[in-house]
């Protein structure tokens, strides 16, 4: 494979060279861009010997496979990491630190390899005259459309530091909401998982010991005890693996079904109808929609682009479709409040406040108040669900353990009667 010598400037403005192999100069330049390097010139290097060339090709293939595997397993920055980045960058820009130097300093403090590499590449791009927003667009695995839109709006309006602060606040609020949802949904799942493990452990390992004792004593087993012993035998038999296989296959099939557009819409529609949890998800989506849409419009992002960005962060296909349909209605001159009201996915109060904001010209301020209200509602709902689930989970775990103990001790009453 031909070798090329690339000449470029590093973050400090010094000229450096790099040798790389590529099919042609265009591929070499594309490879350099993936690494975050903007080459000033690319010249072809003299051909090497055939043996050396083959060795280099083999090394390049192994390196390519290793890089591809690394890209698949690389950790992506989460909402919290991006919020910290926006906060730091806003503080330095507000203090008068040049944008290139500010990004370079943030990159030096970054511990996530992918995020660090992206920031170093963005530093090179911005140093060569590329705006921060377009430079961030080259790293879609690191920066989402929301972050890019806020930065580009700030650059266009000359208020980058303010836009970055709003972005950091928005990301922190979204992270807080997500953590509340995870806490509400994670607690019962974790307790239920532990309860199942306790049940299986006692059924598979404890009940057989008591069953042998009862056989030796010749005790007459009550129906409930006999059922538990039969269940224990079944769980220790090869047929139990068939049940496990069926469950695993069902989970895999459900995952594939949910991955399809039709399957996701049907499942998400059912989720919204689940008591308590459906209401929680709707309130969370309402708070995220209002908070994000308010921040985007306040930053100067066009309403249609703002709706497109908000649509992607709702997390529910039904709400996403409603926002997308409303976006099409707006292009025909229909007000946003009327468009969303016809889709019946957001609470009436939110729609009413949205309509008032449109009438008074204070849409972003009104949506911010609505977001505050529903964020408080989400917190209250999470506390209510947790307070209800805690005793319910205790009862379930206690019922499982108590049932097994009851099944084991019932025959003993008959044995004691015989001894008397």
C-alpha positions in Angstrom: 0.0 0.0 0.0 1.4 3.5 -0.9 2.8 5.6 1.9 2.2 9.3 2.3 3.9 12.0 4.3 1.5 14.6 5.8 2.5 18.0 7.1 0.3 19.7 9.7 0.4 22.2 12.6 -0.2 21.0 16.2 -2.2 22.8 18.8 0.7 25.1 19.6 1.2 26.1 16.0 4.3 24.1 15.4 4.7 22.2 12.1 4.9 18.4 12.3 5.0 15.5 9.9 3.4 12.1 9.9 3.8 9.0 7.7 0.8 6.9 7.0 -0.4 4.3 4.5 -3.5 4.8 2.3 -4.9 3.8 -1.1 -4.6 7.4 -2.4 -4.1 10.9 -1.1 -7.9 11.4 -0.7 -8.1 8.4 1.6 -5.0 9.6 3.5 -6.6 13.0 4.1 -9.9 11.3 5.2 -7.9 9.1 7.6 -6.2 12.1 9.1 -9.5 13.9 9.6 -10.8 10.9 11.6 -7.8 11.4 13.8 -8.6 15.1 14.2 -5.7 16.3 12.0 -6.2 18.9 9.2 -3.2 18.4 6.9 -1.5 21.3 5.1 0.0 19.0 2.5 0.1 15.3 1.7 3.0 13.9 -0.5 3.4 10.4 -1.6 6.5 8.6 -0.2 8.8 6.4 -2.3 7.7 2.8 -2.7 9.2 0.2 -0.3 10.3 -3.3 -1.1 7.7 -6.0 -1.8 8.5 -7.9 1.4 8.5 -4.7 3.5 5.3 -3.6 1.9 3.5 -6.8 2.6 4.6 -6.7 6.2 3.3 -3.2 6.5 0.0 -4.2 4.9 -0.4 -7.0 7.5 0.4 -4.6 10.3 -2.0 -2.1 9.0 -4.8 -4.7 8.8 -4.1 -5.8 12.4 -4.0 -2.1 13.5 -7.3 -1.5 11.6 -9.0 -4.4 13.3 -7.7 -3.3 16.7 -8.9 0.2 16.1 -12.4 -1.0 15.0 -12.7 -3.1 18.1 -11.6 -0.2 20.2 -14.2 2.0 18.6 -16.9 -0.5 19.5 -15.9 -0.8 23.1 -15.0 2.8 23.7 -16.9 4.6 26.4 -19.0 7.5 25.2 -19.4 10.6 27.4 -22.7 10.8 29.2 -24.9 13.7 30.0 -23.0 14.5 33.2 -19.6 14.7 31.4 -21.0 16.9 28.6 -22.6 19.2 31.2 -19.2 19.6 33.0 -17.6 20.3 29.7 -20.1 23.1 28.9 -19.8 24.6 32.4 -16.0 24.7 32.2 -15.9 26.1 28.7 -18.5 28.8 29.6 -16.5 29.9 32.6 -13.3 30.2 30.6 -14.9 32.0 27.7 -16.7 34.4 30.1 -13.3 35.1 31.7 -11.8 36.1 28.4 -9.8 32.9 27.7 -9.4 32.4 23.9 -11.7 29.6 22.7 -8.8 27.5 21.4 -6.9 27.7 24.6 -10.1 27.0 26.6 -10.9 23.8 24.7 -7.3 22.7 25.0 -7.4 23.1 28.8 -10.6 21.2 29.0 -9.2 18.4 26.8 -6.2 18.1 29.2 -8.5 17.5 32.1 -10.6 14.9 30.3 -10.3 11.3 31.4 -12.6 9.6 28.8 -10.3 8.7 25.8 -13.0 9.3 23.1 -14.0 12.6 24.6 -10.3 13.7 25.0 -9.5 12.7 21.4 -12.6 14.6 20.1 -11.7 17.8 22.1 -8.1 17.6 20.8 -9.3 17.4 17.2 -11.8 20.2 17.8 -8.9 22.3 19.1 -7.0 21.8 15.9 -10.0 22.6 13.7 -10.9 25.8 15.6 -7.2 26.8 15.5 -7.4 26.6 11.7 -10.5 28.9 11.5 -13.3 26.4 11.8 -16.2 27.5 14.0 -16.8 25.5 17.2 -20.3 24.2 16.1 -19.2 22.7 12.7 -16.1 21.3 14.5 -18.3 19.5 17.0 -20.5 18.1 14.2 -17.6 16.0 13.0 -17.9 14.0 16.3 -21.5 12.7 16.4 -20.6 10.0 18.8 -19.6 12.6 21.4 -21.9 15.6 20.8 -25.6 15.3 20.1 -27.7 17.7 18.0 -28.9 19.5 21.1 -25.4 20.5 22.2 -24.4 21.4 18.6 -27.5 23.6 18.1 -27.0 25.5 21.3 -23.3 26.2 20.5 -24.1 27.3 16.9 -26.9 29.6 18.1 -24.5 31.1 20.7 -21.8 31.7 18.1 -24.3 33.3 15.7 -25.6 35.6 18.4 -22.2 36.4 19.9 -23.3 35.0 23.3 -21.4 31.7 23.3 -20.7 31.8 27.0 -24.4 32.3 27.8 -25.5 29.5 25.5 -22.9 27.2 27.0 -24.2 27.9 30.5 -27.8 27.3 29.4 -26.6 24.0 27.8 -24.9 22.9 31.0 -28.0 23.7 33.0 -30.2 21.9 30.5 -28.0 18.8 30.5 -27.9 18.8 34.3 -31.7 19.0 34.5 -32.1 16.2 32.0 -29.6 14.1 33.9 -31.5 14.7 37.1 -34.8 13.6 35.5 -33.2 10.5 34.1 -31.7 9.5 37.5 -35.1 9.9 39.1 -36.7 7.6 36.6 -33.9 5.1 37.0 -34.4 5.2 40.7 -38.1 4.7 40.5 -37.9 1.8 38.0 -34.6 0.3 39.3 -35.7 -0.3 42.9 -38.6 -2.7 42.2 -36.6 -4.5 39.5 -33.6 -5.0 41.8 -35.8 -6.2 44.7 -37.7 -8.5 42.5 -34.5 -10.0 41.1 -33.2 -10.6 44.6 -36.5 -12.2 45.6 -36.4 -14.6 42.6 -32.8 -15.6 43.5 -33.8 -16.2 47.1 -36.8 -18.3 45.9 -34.7 -20.4 43.5 -31.9 -20.9 46.0 -34.2 -22.1 48.8 -36.3 -24.2 46.3 -33.3 -25.9 44.7 -30.9 -26.3 47.7 -33.0 -26.2 50.9 -36.2 -28.1 50.1 -34.4 -31.3 48.9 -32.7 -31.6 52.3 -36.1 -31.4 54.1 -37.6 -33.8 51.5 -35.0 -36.5 52.4 -35.7 -36.1 56.1 -39.4 -36.5 55.6 -38.9 -39.6 53.5 -36.7 -41.1 56.2 -39.3 -40.4 58.9 -42.2 -41.6 56.7 -44.2 -38.4 57.3 -47.4 -37.8 55.4 -46.9 -34.6 53.3 -49.5 -31.9 53.1 -50.6 -30.9 49.6 -48.7 -27.6 49.7 -45.5 -29.2 50.8 -45.8 -31.9 48.1 -46.3 -29.2 45.5 -43.1 -27.4 46.6 -41.1 -30.6 46.6 -42.4 -31.4 43.1 -41.4 -27.9 42.0 -37.9 -28.4 43.4 -37.5 -31.7 41.5 -38.6 -29.9 38.3 -36.2 -27.1 38.8 -33.3 -29.6 39.3 -34.3 -31.6 36.2 -33.2 -31.0 32.6 -36.6 -29.8 31.7 -35.9 -26.6 33.7 -33.2 -25.7 31.1 -35.9 -25.8 28.4 -37.9 -23.3 30.3 -34.9 -21.0 30.7 -34.3 -21.4 26.9 -37.9 -20.4 26.2 -37.5 -17.3 28.4 -34.3 -16.3 26.8 -35.8 -16.7 23.3 -38.8 -14.7 24.3 -36.6 -11.9 25.6 -34.5 -11.9 22.4 -37.7 -11.9 20.2 -39.1 -9.1 22.2 -35.9 -7.1 21.7 -36.1 -7.6 18.0 -39.7 -6.7 17.9 -39.1 -3.6 19.9 -36.3 -2.6 17.5 -38.8 -2.4 14.7 -40.7 0.9 14.2 -44.1 -0.8 14.6 -43.0 -2.8 17.6 -41.6 0.2 19.4 -44.8 2.2 18.8 -47.0 -0.6 20.2 -44.8 -1.2 23.2 -44.4 2.5 24.0 -48.2 3.0 23.6 -48.7 0.3 26.2 -46.1 1.8 28.5 -48.0 5.1 28.6 -51.1 3.2 29.8 -49.4 1.5 32.7 -50.8 2.9 36.0 -48.4 5.2 37.8 -45.5 4.5 35.6 -47.2 5.6 32.4 -48.1 8.9 34.2 -44.5 9.3 35.3 -43.2 8.8 31.8 -45.6 11.3 30.4 -44.7 13.9 33.0 -41.0 13.3 32.4 -41.4 13.7 28.7 -43.4 16.9 29.2 -40.7 18.4 31.5 -38.0 17.5 29.1 -39.9 18.9 26.1 -40.7 22.2 27.8 -37.2 22.6 29.3 -35.3 21.8 26.1 -37.7 23.7 23.7 -37.5 26.7 26.0 -33.7 26.7 26.0 -33.4 26.2 22.3 -35.9 29.0 21.4 -34.3 31.4 23.9 -30.9 30.7 22.3 -32.3 31.7 18.9 -32.7 28.2 17.4 -35.5 28.2 14.7 -38.7 26.6 16.0 -38.7 23.8 13.4 -35.1 22.8 14.1 -35.9 23.0 17.9 -38.8 20.6 17.5 -36.6 18.2 15.5 -34.0 18.2 18.3 -36.6 17.9 21.0 -38.3 15.0 19.2 -35.1 12.9 19.5 -34.8 13.2 23.3 -38.3 12.3 24.4 -37.5 8.5 24.4 -41.1 7.5 23.6 -42.1 6.7 20.0 -45.7 7.9 20.5 -44.6 11.3 21.8 -41.9 11.5 19.2 -44.5 10.9 16.4 -46.8 13.5 17.9 -44.0 16.1 17.9 -43.0 15.2 14.4 -46.6 15.6 13.2 -46.9 18.9 15.0 -43.8 20.1 13.2 -45.5 19.4 9.9 -48.6 21.2 11.1 -46.6 24.3 11.9 -45.2 24.5 8.4 -48.9 24.9 7.3 -49.4 27.8 9.7 -51.1 26.0 12.6 -49.9 27.3 16.0 -47.8 24.9 18.1 -50.3 24.7 21.0 -53.2 23.7 18.6 -51.0 21.2 16.8 -49.9 19.5 20.0 -53.4 19.6 21.5 -54.7 17.5 18.6 -52.2 14.8 19.3 -53.3 14.3 22.9 -49.9 13.2 24.3 -49.2 16.1 26.7 -51.3 17.2 29.7 -54.0 19.8 29.2 -52.3 22.2 31.6 -49.0 22.2 29.6 -50.9 22.8 26.4 -52.9 25.7 28.0 -49.7 27.3 29.3 -48.1 26.9 25.9 -51.1 28.7 24.3 -50.8 31.6 26.7 -47.1 31.8 26.0 -47.8 32.1 22.3 -50.4 34.8 22.8 -48.2 36.9 25.1 -45.0 36.4 23.1 -43.3 34.9 26.2 -43.2 31.3 24.9 -39.7 30.5 26.3 -40.5 31.9 29.8 -43.8 30.2 30.0 -42.3 26.8 28.9 -39.6 27.2 31.5 -42.3 27.6 34.2 -44.2 24.6 32.9 -40.9 22.6 33.0 -40.4 23.6 36.6 -43.9 22.5 37.5 -43.6 19.1 35.9 -40.1 18.5 37.2 -41.6 18.9 40.7 -44.4 16.6 39.7 -41.9 14.0 38.6 -40.2 14.2 41.9 -43.5 13.8 43.8 -44.6 10.9 41.6 -41.2 9.1 42.1 -41.6 9.5 45.9 -45.2 8.2 45.8 -44.2 5.2 43.7 -41.2 4.4 45.9 -43.3 4.7 49.1 -45.9 2.3 47.6 -43.4 -0.2 46.3 -41.2 -0.5 49.4 -43.9 -2.2 51.5 -45.1 -4.1 48.5 -41.6 -5.5 47.8 -41.2 -6.4 51.5 -44.5 -8.3 51.4 -43.4 -10.2 48.2 -40.0 -11.2 49.6 -41.6 -12.1 53.0 -44.3 -14.1 51.2 -41.8 -16.1 49.2 -39.6 -16.9 52.2 -42.6 -17.6 54.4 -44.3 -19.9 51.9 -41.2 -22.1 51.6 -40.7 -22.2 55.4 -44.4 -23.0 55.8 -44.2 -25.8 53.3 -41.2 -27.3 55.2 -42.7 -27.0 58.7 -46.2 -28.2 58.0 -45.2 -32.0 57.9 -43.4 -31.5 61.2 -46.7 -30.9 63.0 -47.9 -34.3 61.8 -44.6 -35.9 63.0 -45.0 -34.3 66.4 -48.5 -35.7 66.7 -47.3 -39.2 65.9 -44.5 -38.9 68.6 -47.2 -37.9 71.2 
